[in-house]
Amino acid sequence: MYIEENKLKEFIVDSGLVGRSDIEKAEDKSSVKGLTLGETLVADGKLTADDLTRMQAYVLGIPFVDLRNQKIDFEVLSMIPEPIARNHNIVAFRKGEEGLEVAMIDTDDLGAIDFVKKKVGLRILPRLTNRESIKTALLQYQKSLKAEFGDIIQKETSNIQAIKEDLGAVISEGELKKMAEDLPVVRIVDTLIKHAIIQNASDIHIEPMEKEVLVRYRIDGILHDTMVLPRLAANAIVARIKVLSNLRLDEKRLPQDGRFKVETDTEKVSLRVSVLPIFYGEKVVMRLLRENAAGFSLEGLGFHGDALEKIHHATKERTGMILTTGPTGSGKTTTLYTVLDILNTPEVNISTIEDPIEYQMKRVNQTQVRPDIGFSFANGLRSLLRQDPDIIMVGEIRDNETAALAINASLTGHLVLSTLHTNSAAGAIPRLLDMKAEPFLLVSTLDVVIGQRLVRRLCEAKEKYFLSKAELEKLSRSVDLARVLQALKDEKIIQKNDDWSKIPFYKPKKSEKCEDGYGGRLVIHEVVKVTPTIKNLIMKGATSEEMETQAKKEGMLTMLEDGLFKAAQGQTTIEEVFRVVSE
């Protein structure tokens, strides 16, 4: 969107929102950084993005609209398909006699205007808006779709034919196949999956009960009841999912695992399917793995300060081991993929052995283990070592053989990344020793161990409060408050003279954008660097508690302390940190 700098400057001066000296400084800065005057003033905090957009609208002679508190009629909103709206930041918000009014961030995007004009056959009236306004409007697609999906589910379930609903009845494979291909069932399963993708769910649970079928989505680590379907839909839905996953339709007594892919307008999603016989039929759990989920950074995940430095230092090594630890669903693999992304340069050969392959990465050779045909982590790792790799990622160290091979690989000139199921970073070392790893080999190879959990991130709308003396005293029994306070000062989050009485904390606040006050997740972590003192403790056979005490002396924040650090920054709540760390 082109606006003459002089005209914009004149208008900013006339508005009186920014002083002349600040404008002159911003002009000097913008010529050095290659930014516009407006962008520089916003970056320096002299002007809000909202004010800048309003000024640009005035200079261009285009009306400015704010959609943040507007409820848009779904018929008008859906005139522009969501993928187009999202990709081009264009939203239809009002239809009148003169034509269709559309809100845009860039009114010079003639391609988008032309596309909408051809699609709706109306005159298009562009209006300028800002990013927050577009974001809010895009959320209305999701809410409208949610309601629409609910209608589809209700309508289609009434069309399903009840076939031998008796629990003891045997349904032939032919009947099951016919049920799976029945149009209402196809629509229901497609709708459940699309809805889960829109809701950003990580798992779909389909649970047959005595009189109904419960559908639950796991969103940000928490299970939510989503829909209740009639009991007669159970067999047909399970049959449809089995057909998609290439599983046996007539096998109802044994668990089965499968996989299939779906592609929406915006992304590809791989679904890992688990079918388990239960009392009232078969329970299905589908894990959603977004294949194009990329662009993570360690800072974006939640790593900071000394811990971040330790990880970056370990990535510069040519040999050794980097381990991530934590329970299932704590983001270990995502952290490893992010580290791999940092290491992924044309000079190195990266090979992985995974179960399953969660994200697909360019220039990385990814191999899926197949225990059913005898292709395990250990066998795969042996083969990888003959492929001349520089960096190896092993999805998980599960047994003594994989542990021994991973340690030997790091000894023979490879950088090895892997995950381990332990409760803390320090606990990884005794766990490896339990797996018959030799202490003298561990001290030669292990470089960094990351322990982590995922906590829900607070939305922008949140409620501020301060801790009372009694609350601080209670908190000090679980967390070393002095260490956290010092870390906040070291990273310049608070002033040097601040104490806990001046530090605000936050509670979730429900809003239209955030139904429960949380949106997305971030990592709370602890990072143990295997220093000479830690190496001595390993050789002496010290406990994980002794190693953790030493790591804390050397500057490590524990997961609980890091959680409180992030709560003090307003990223999460104290309650959320304790919920996750005490699990």
C-alpha positions in Angstrom: 0.0 0.0 0.0 1.8 3.1 -1.3 1.4 6.4 0.6 3.6 9.4 0.0 5.9 9.8 3.1 5.6 13.7 3.0 1.8 13.6 3.1 1.8 11.1 6.0 4.5 13.1 7.8 2.4 16.3 7.5 -0.7 14.5 8.8 1.2 13.0 11.8 2.6 16.5 12.6 -0.9 18.1 12.4 -2.4 15.4 14.6 -0.1 16.3 17.5 0.2 12.7 18.5 4.0 12.7 18.0 6.4 15.5 18.7 8.6 17.0 15.9 11.9 15.9 17.5 10.6 12.3 17.7 9.5 12.5 14.0 13.0 13.7 13.0 14.7 10.9 15.0 12.3 8.3 13.4 13.2 9.7 9.9 16.9 9.2 10.5 16.3 5.7 11.9 13.9 4.7 9.0 16.5 5.6 6.3 19.1 3.4 8.1 16.8 0.4 8.7 14.9 0.6 5.4 11.5 1.1 7.1 8.8 3.6 6.5 8.4 6.6 8.9 5.1 5.1 10.2 6.7 1.6 10.8 9.6 3.2 12.7 7.2 5.3 14.9 5.2 2.2 15.8 8.4 0.2 16.5 9.6 2.9 18.8 6.2 3.0 20.6 5.5 6.7 19.6 2.4 5.7 17.7 0.0 2.7 18.0 -0.5 0.5 14.9 -4.2 1.4 15.1 -3.5 5.2 15.0 -1.1 4.7 12.0 -3.8 2.7 10.0 -6.4 5.4 10.7 -4.0 8.1 9.5 -3.2 6.1 6.4 -6.9 5.6 5.7 -7.4 9.4 6.0 -4.5 10.2 3.7 -5.7 7.7 1.1 -9.3 8.9 1.4 -10.6 5.4 2.2 -12.9 4.8 5.2 -11.4 3.0 8.2 -13.4 0.2 9.9 -12.9 -1.6 13.2 -14.5 -5.1 13.2 -13.5 -6.0 16.7 -16.9 -5.5 18.3 -19.0 -6.3 15.2 -21.0 -9.5 14.7 -20.9 -10.2 11.0 -23.8 -12.0 9.3 -22.4 -15.5 8.3 -24.1 -15.2 4.9 -22.0 -12.1 4.2 -18.9 -13.4 5.8 -18.9 -16.7 3.9 -19.1 -14.8 0.5 -15.3 -14.8 0.7 -13.9 -18.4 1.4 -11.9 -18.6 4.7 -8.6 -19.6 3.0 -8.8 -16.5 0.7 -9.8 -14.3 3.7 -6.9 -15.6 5.7 -4.2 -15.5 3.0 -5.2 -12.0 1.6 -6.4 -10.4 4.9 -9.7 -9.5 3.3 -13.1 -9.9 5.0 -16.6 -9.2 3.7 -18.6 -7.5 6.5 -21.6 -5.6 4.9 -23.7 -6.1 1.8 -25.7 -3.0 0.7 -27.3 -1.6 -2.4 -24.1 0.0 -3.5 -22.1 -3.3 -3.3 -20.1 -5.5 -0.9 -18.0 -3.7 1.7 -14.7 -5.6 2.4 -12.2 -4.8 5.2 -8.5 -5.1 4.1 -5.1 -4.5 5.5 -3.7 -3.7 2.0 -6.3 -1.9 -0.3 -3.8 -2.2 -3.2 -4.2 -6.0 -3.3 -6.1 -5.8 -6.6 -5.8 -9.5 -7.2 -7.9 -10.3 -4.1 -10.4 -7.5 -5.0 -10.8 -8.9 -8.5 -11.2 -12.5 -7.3 -14.0 -11.5 -4.8 -15.7 -9.3 -7.5 -15.8 -12.3 -10.0 -17.0 -14.7 -7.2 -19.9 -12.6 -5.9 -20.8 -10.6 -9.0 -21.1 -7.3 -7.0 -19.3 -4.0 -6.9 -16.5 -4.2 -4.2 -16.0 -1.3 -1.8 -12.6 -1.6 0.0 -12.3 -0.4 3.5 -9.0 -0.1 5.4 -8.6 -1.9 8.7 -5.8 -3.2 11.0 -4.5 -6.7 11.9 -6.3 -7.1 15.2 -9.6 -6.3 13.5 -9.0 -8.9 10.7 -7.9 -11.5 13.4 -11.2 -11.0 15.3 -13.3 -11.3 12.1 -11.4 -14.5 11.1 -12.4 -16.0 14.5 -16.1 -15.6 13.4 -15.5 -18.1 10.6 -14.6 -20.7 13.2 -17.6 -19.9 15.5 -20.0 -20.0 12.5 -18.5 -23.2 11.2 -18.8 -24.7 14.7 -22.5 -24.0 14.7 -22.8 -25.2 11.1 -21.0 -28.4 12.0 -23.3 -29.0 14.9 -26.3 -28.7 12.5 -24.6 -31.2 10.1 -24.0 -33.7 12.8 -27.6 -33.6 14.1 -29.0 -33.8 10.6 -26.8 -36.6 9.4 -27.1 -38.8 12.5 -30.8 -38.9 12.1 -30.2 -40.4 8.6 -28.1 -43.3 9.8 -29.8 -46.7 9.6 -29.8 -48.7 12.8 -28.3 -52.2 11.9 -28.2 -54.9 14.6 -27.7 -52.6 17.5 -27.6 -55.6 19.9 -24.2 -55.7 21.7 -23.9 -59.4 21.2 -24.9 -59.4 17.5 -22.3 -60.2 14.8 -22.2 -57.8 11.9 -20.7 -59.2 8.7 -17.8 -57.4 6.9 -20.1 -56.7 4.0 -22.6 -54.9 6.2 -19.8 -52.9 7.9 -18.3 -51.9 4.6 -21.8 -50.7 3.4 -22.2 -48.7 6.6 -18.8 -47.1 6.2 -19.6 -45.9 2.7 -23.1 -44.6 3.7 -23.2 -40.8 2.9 -24.3 -39.6 6.3 -21.5 -41.5 8.0 -18.9 -40.1 5.6 -20.2 -36.6 6.3 -20.1 -37.1 10.1 -16.5 -38.4 10.2 -15.3 -35.6 7.7 -17.1 -33.0 9.9 -15.5 -34.3 13.2 -12.0 -34.2 11.6 -12.5 -30.7 10.1 -14.0 -29.4 13.3 -11.0 -30.7 15.3 -8.5 -29.1 12.9 -10.3 -25.7 13.2 -10.3 -26.0 17.0 -6.6 -26.8 16.9 -7.2 -30.1 18.7 -4.3 -32.6 19.2 -6.5 -35.6 19.7 -10.1 -36.8 18.9 -11.7 -39.4 21.3 -14.7 -41.3 20.1 -16.1 -43.2 23.1 -19.2 -45.5 22.8 -21.3 -45.6 26.0 -24.5 -47.4 27.0 -27.0 -45.0 25.4 -24.8 -42.6 23.4 -21.4 -41.9 21.8 -19.3 -39.2 23.4 -16.8 -37.2 21.2 -14.1 -35.3 23.0 -11.2 -33.1 21.7 -8.0 -32.5 23.5 -7.2 -28.8 23.1 -4.1 -27.3 24.7 -3.6 -30.5 26.7 -7.1 -30.5 28.2 -10.0 -32.8 27.2 -13.2 -31.1 26.3 -16.6 -32.7 25.7 -17.5 -31.7 22.1 -20.5 -33.7 20.9 -22.9 -36.4 22.0 -24.1 -38.7 19.1 -26.8 -41.3 19.1 -25.7 -44.8 20.1 -26.7 -46.2 16.7 -23.9 -44.1 15.1 -21.1 -46.0 16.9 -20.6 -49.0 14.6 -20.8 -46.9 11.4 -18.3 -44.3 12.6 -15.8 -46.8 13.7 -16.2 -48.7 10.4 -15.6 -45.5 8.4 -12.4 -44.7 10.4 -11.2 -48.3 9.9 -11.8 -48.0 6.1 -9.8 -44.7 6.0 -7.0 -46.3 8.1 -6.8 -49.6 6.2 -7.7 -51.7 9.3 -9.7 -54.9 9.4 -13.4 -54.3 9.6 -14.3 -57.7 11.0 -11.7 -57.6 13.9 -13.4 -56.3 17.0 -11.6 -58.3 19.7 -8.1 -57.0 19.3 -6.6 -53.5 19.3 -5.6 -52.1 15.9 -3.4 -49.2 14.9 -3.5 -47.3 11.6 -2.9 -44.0 9.9 -4.4 -41.8 7.2 -4.0 -38.2 5.9 -6.5 -35.4 5.2 -5.8 -32.2 3.3 -7.7 -28.9 4.0 -7.4 -25.7 2.1 -4.6 -24.5 4.4 -2.8 -27.6 5.7 -2.1 -31.3 5.5 -2.8 -33.3 8.6 -1.8 -36.9 9.3 -4.0 -38.8 11.7 -2.6 -41.7 13.8 -5.5 -44.0 14.7 -5.8 -46.4 17.7 -8.9 -48.7 18.0 -9.4 -50.5 21.3 -12.2 -52.9 22.3 -14.1 -51.8 25.3 -17.3 -53.0 27.0 -19.7 -51.0 24.8 -17.9 -51.5 21.5 -14.7 -50.0 20.3 -13.1 -46.7 21.4 -11.2 -44.7 18.8 -8.5 -42.2 19.5 -7.0 -40.2 16.6 -3.9 -38.1 17.1 -3.6 -35.1 14.7 -0.1 -34.4 13.4 0.2 -31.3 11.3 2.7 -32.0 8.6 3.5 -28.4 7.7 3.8 -27.3 11.4 7.1 -25.5 11.0 8.7 -22.2 11.8 9.2 -22.9 15.5 12.0 -21.2 17.4 13.4 -22.1 20.8 12.5 -18.6 22.0 9.0 -19.0 20.6 8.6 -22.3 22.5 9.5 -20.7 25.8 13.3 -21.1 26.2 15.2 -18.1 27.5 18.3 -16.9 29.3 21.0 -19.2 30.5 19.0 -22.4 29.5 18.8 -21.1 25.9 22.5 -20.4 25.8 23.3 -23.9 27.0 21.2 -25.4 24.2 22.7 -23.1 21.5 26.2 -24.0 22.8 25.4 -27.8 22.5 24.2 -27.3 18.9 27.6 -26.0 17.9 29.3 -29.2 19.0 30.2 -31.8 16.3 29.7 -34.8 18.6 27.8 -35.6 21.8 24.2 -36.1 23.0 21.3 -33.7 23.5 18.4 -35.3 25.4 14.9 -34.0 26.0 12.9 -35.6 28.8 9.3 -35.5 30.1 6.1 -37.4 30.0 4.1 -38.2 26.9 2.7 -35.0 25.3 5.2 -32.6 26.9 6.5 -31.3 23.6 9.8 -33.2 23.6 9.7 -34.1 19.9 8.8 -30.5 18.9 11.8 -29.2 20.8 14.1 -31.7 19.0 12.6 -30.7 15.6 13.3 -27.1 16.5 16.9 -27.9 17.3 17.2 -29.9 14.1 15.9 -26.9 12.2 18.8 -24.9 13.6 21.3 -27.6 12.6 19.7 -28.2 9.2 22.3 -26.6 6.8 23.6 -27.8 3.4 26.9 -28.9 4.9 25.5 -31.7 7.1 23.6 -35.0 6.5 20.8 -35.4 9.0 19.0 -38.8 9.5 16.2 -39.6 11.9 14.6 -42.8 13.1 11.1 -42.1 14.6 7.8 -43.6 15.8 5.8 -41.9 14.3 7.2 -39.2 11.9 5.4 -36.2 13.4 6.6 -33.4 11.1 8.1 -33.7 7.7 11.3 -31.7 7.3 13.1 -30.7 4.1 16.6 -32.1 3.6 16.2 -34.5 6.5 16.1 -38.2 5.9 13.3 -39.5 8.1 12.7 -43.2 8.8 9.6 -44.8 10.4 10.2 -47.8 12.8 8.0 -50.9 12.1 8.1 -53.2 15.1 5.5 -55.5 13.4 8.2 -56.5 10.9 11.1 -56.4 13.3 12.4 -52.9 12.3 13.0 -51.4 15.8 14.9 -48.2 16.9 18.0 -50.3 17.5 17.9 -52.0 14.0 17.2 -48.6 12.4 20.0 -46.9 14.2 22.5 -49.6 13.1 21.5 -49.0 9.5 21.6 -45.2 9.9 25.2 -45.4 11.0 26.1 -46.9 7.6 24.4 -43.9 5.8 27.3 -41.5 6.6 25.2 -39.2 8.9 26.6 -36.1 10.8 23.5 -35.7 13.0 21.2 -38.5 14.1 17.8 -38.1 15.8 16.4 -41.1 17.6 12.7 -40.7 18.4 13.0 -42.3 21.8 15.5 -44.3 23.8 13.3 -47.2 25.1 15.7 -50.0 25.8 19.3 -51.0 26.7 20.3 -51.8 23.1 19.1 -48.4 21.7 20.8 -46.6 24.6 24.1 -48.4 24.0 24.0 -47.7 20.2 23.1 -44.0 20.7 26.0 -43.5 23.1 28.4 -45.3 20.8 27.2 -43.2 17.8 27.9 -40.0 19.7 31.4 -41.4 20.6 32.2 -42.1 16.9 31.8 -38.6 15.6 28.1 -38.0 15.5 25.8 -35.5 17.2 22.8 -37.5 18.6 19.5 -36.1 19.6 16.9 -38.2 21.5 14.1 -38.3 24.0 13.7 -40.1 27.3 10.7 -40.6 29.6 11.8 -39.2 33.0 10.2 -36.7 35.3 13.2 -34.3 35.5 16.3 -33.5 33.5 18.6 -34.8 36.3 16.6 -38.0 36.4 17.7 -38.9 32.8 21.2 -39.8 34.0 20.2 -42.5 36.5 17.7 -43.7 33.9 20.5 -44.2 31.4 22.6 -46.0 34.0 19.7 -48.3 34.7 19.8 -49.1 31.0 23.3 -50.4 31.5 25.0 -47.4 30.1 28.6 -47.2 31.3 29.3 -44.1 33.5 32.7 -43.4 31.8 30.9 -43.4 28.4 28.1 -41.1 29.6 30.5 -38.4 30.8 32.3 -38.5 27.5 29.2 -38.1 25.4 26.3 -36.4 27.3 26.3 -32.7 26.8 22.9 -31.2 27.7 19.6 -32.7 29.2 16.4 -30.7 28.8 13.5 -31.4 31.1 10.2 -29.9 30.0 6.4 -29.6 30.4 3.7 -27.7 28.5 1.6 -25.1 30.2 -1.4 -23.2 28.7 -0.6 -19.6 27.6 -2.8 -16.8 28.8 -4.8 -14.8 26.2 -4.4 -11.0 25.9 -7.5 -10.4 28.0 -6.4 -11.3 31.5 -7.0 -10.2 35.1 -4.1 -8.6 37.1 -3.6 -9.2 40.8 -0.8 -9.1 43.4 0.2 -11.8 45.9 -0.5 -11.2 49.6 2.2 -11.9 52.2 0.4 -15.1 53.2 0.3 -16.3 49.6 4.0 -15.5 49.1 4.8 -17.4 52.3 2.8 -20.4 51.1 4.5 -20.2 47.7 8.0 -20.1 49.2 7.5 -23.6 50.6 7.4 -25.0 47.1 9.6 -22.6 45.1 12.9 -20.7 45.9 11.4 -17.2 45.4 14.8 -15.5 45.8 16.3 -17.5 42.9 13.3 -16.6 40.6 13.5 -12.9 41.6 17.2 -12.8 40.8 16.5 -14.5 37.4 13.8 -11.9 36.6 16.4 -9.1 37.5 19.2 -10.7 35.5 17.0 -10.9 32.4 15.8 -7.3 32.9 12.1 -8.4 33.2 11.8 -6.2 36.4 13.8 -3.3 37.9 16.8 -4.0 40.2 14.9 -2.6 43.2 11.7 -4.5 42.7 10.4 -7.1 45.1 7.5 -9.6 44.9 5.1 -7.0 46.3 5.5 -5.0 43.1 5.3 -7.9 40.6 1.8 -8.5 39.1 0.5 -11.9 38.4 -2.5 -12.8 36.2 -5.7 -14.9 36.1 -7.5 -16.1 33.0 -10.4 -13.9 31.8 -13.0 -15.4 29.5 -13.8 -13.5 26.3 -15.3 -14.1 22.9 -11.8 -14.8 21.5 -10.8 -17.1 24.4 -13.5 -19.3 25.8 -11.5 -20.4 28.9 -9.0 -17.5 29.0 -6.1 -19.6 27.5 -4.9 -19.9 24.0 -1.9 -22.1 22.9 0.9 -23.5 25.0 4.5 -22.8 25.9 7.3 -24.8 27.4 8.5 -24.5 31.1 11.9 -26.1 31.3 15.0 -27.0 33.2 18.3 -27.6 31.4 21.2 -29.5 32.9 24.6 -28.9 31.3 27.0 -31.8 32.0 29.8 -29.8 33.5 33.0 -31.3 35.1 31.3 -31.3 38.5 28.3 -33.2 37.2 30.7 -35.6 35.5 32.3 -36.3 38.8 28.9 -37.0 40.4 28.0 -39.4 37.5 31.3 -41.3 38.1 30.5 -41.5 41.8 27.0 -42.9 41.1 25.2 -39.9 42.7 21.4 -39.7 42.9 19.3 -37.4 40.6 18.6 -35.2 43.7 22.4 -34.6 44.2 22.8 -33.8 40.5 19.9 -31.4 40.5 21.3 -29.6 43.6 24.6 -29.2 41.9 23.0 -28.0 38.6 21.0 -25.4 40.7 24.3 -24.2 42.2 25.5 -23.7 38.7 22.6 -21.5 37.8 19.8 -23.9 36.6 16.2 -22.9 37.2 14.0 -25.9 37.9 10.8 -26.4 36.0 8.7 -25.0 38.8 10.9 -22.0 39.1 10.8 -21.4 35.4 7.0 -21.7 35.5 6.9 -19.0 38.2 9.3 -16.9 36.1 6.8 -17.1 33.2 3.8 -16.4 35.5 5.6 -13.3 36.7 5.9 -12.3 33.0 2.1 -12.7 32.5 2.5 -15.6 30.1 0.7 -18.2 32.3 -0.8 -18.6 35.7 0.7 -20.0 39.0 -2.2 -22.5 39.2 -1.5 -23.8 35.6 2.2 -24.3 36.5 1.4 -26.3 39.6 -1.2 -28.3 37.8 1.3 -29.4 35.1 4.4 -29.9 37.3 2.6 -31.9 40.0 1.0 -34.3 37.4 
